[in-house]
C-alpha cells in the first residue's frame, strides 16, 4: 500500500462491474489503496480493520441490502469521517421508501459516471495531501 494513500473500499456484487471499477482505478493512477468486497456481510465484518476514507457501495445486494449495511456503519463512531458514495439504479422515491439515506451520503446514479467518480476521488486525494 502506498504510504498516505487514500483508502477506498468498493462494494459491488456484480463481478463485471467490480472488474470495471478495478480497471478505472488502475487507469486513474491516483494514490489510492483499494479494497474490494462483494457483500454487505463482508463489509460489516471487515470495515473496522480497513478503516476506509471512502466507501463506494451499491445499494442492491443479495442478503443484507446496502441501506441496512449503511445504517450499521453509521452507528459506528469509528467511521464518522468516512466519505460515502452510494451507487444505485433506484429512483430517489424508491430509496426513500426503503428508509432513505443519510444527508452526508452522495448518490451516483447508474450507469456509473466514472468521470465524476474520478473527480471525487481526486478531490479527496488533494484534500488529504493539503
N, C-alpha and C positions, 0 to 999 in steps of 0.2 A: 504494500500500500504506500502511496506517495505521502510523505510527511506533510501534514497540514492540508491534505486533500479534503474536499467536501465529501462527506459520507452520504451516499444516496442508496435508498432501498426501493427497488421496483417490485411491485406485487402484481402479477398477471398470471392467470391460469391458462391462457392460450399460448401454446408453445411457439407458434409462428409469430405472434405479437411480441412475445418475450425476446425472440431472436431479432426482431426488428429494433426493439429498444437497444439490445446489445450492439448491433451494427451502428446505430445512430451515435451512441456514446463513444464508440471507437472512432468514428469519423470526426466527431467534435474535438477529440484530443484535448479536453479540458482536464484540469487537475481534480479528478473525482475518483473516489473509490466506490464502486458499485457492488451491491449485493442483490441477489435475485431470489424471489420466493414465489411460489405458485398458490399458496392458500393462506387464508386468514389465520388458521390454527398455527401454521408455521410462524407467521409473523408474531403472534402473541407469545409464542414460546421463545423467540429469538431476539425480539426488538430491544429488550433491556440490555442485552450484551452488545448488540450492534450500535446502538445509540446514533441512528442516522440524523443528519442535519436536514435531510429532505426525504420525504416519503412520497412516492408516486404510486397510486393504487387504483385498480379497477374497483367498481362497486359490486358488480355481479360476479360472484364466485360460488363454486359448489360448497355445500356445508354451511358454514357461517358466512353471512354476507358482509360486504365491505363496510356498510354503515354500522353494523354491530361491532365489527373489529375496531372501527374508528372511535366509537363511544368508549370502548375498553381502553384504548390507547390514551384518549383524552383524560381518563380518570387517573392516569399515572403521572404524577408531577414531574418525573424524570424527563418527560417528552414535551413539556410545556413550550419550549422554544423551537421545537421541530416544525419546519415548514411542511405543509401537506398540499399535494396536488391530486385531486380526485379526477379520474378519467371515467367518463360514463356516456353511454348512449341513451340513458334515460332522460326524459323531459324533466324540467325543474319541478313540475307538479307531481310527477311520479316520485322524485326524490323526497319532496316534502311529505307526500302521503306515507312514505316509509320511515318517517321520523326526522327527515331533514339532515342538514349538515351544519357544523359549527361555522360561524362567520369568518373564522380565521382560515378556512379551507378554500382553496381556489379550485374551481371546476373547469375541466378541459373537456369539451365535447368530442365524442368520437365522430369521424376518424381523427386520430391524434394529429394535432398540428405540431409537428416536430420542430418547425422554425420557432414557434412560440416557446416550446419547451426548452430549446437550446438557449434562447434569450433569458429565460427564467433561471436556468442553471448557471449561465454565465454571470448573471446579476448576483446570485448567491455566492459564487466563487469570488467575485470582486469585493463584495461586502465582507467576506471572511478575511480577505487579504488586507482590507483597509483598516 
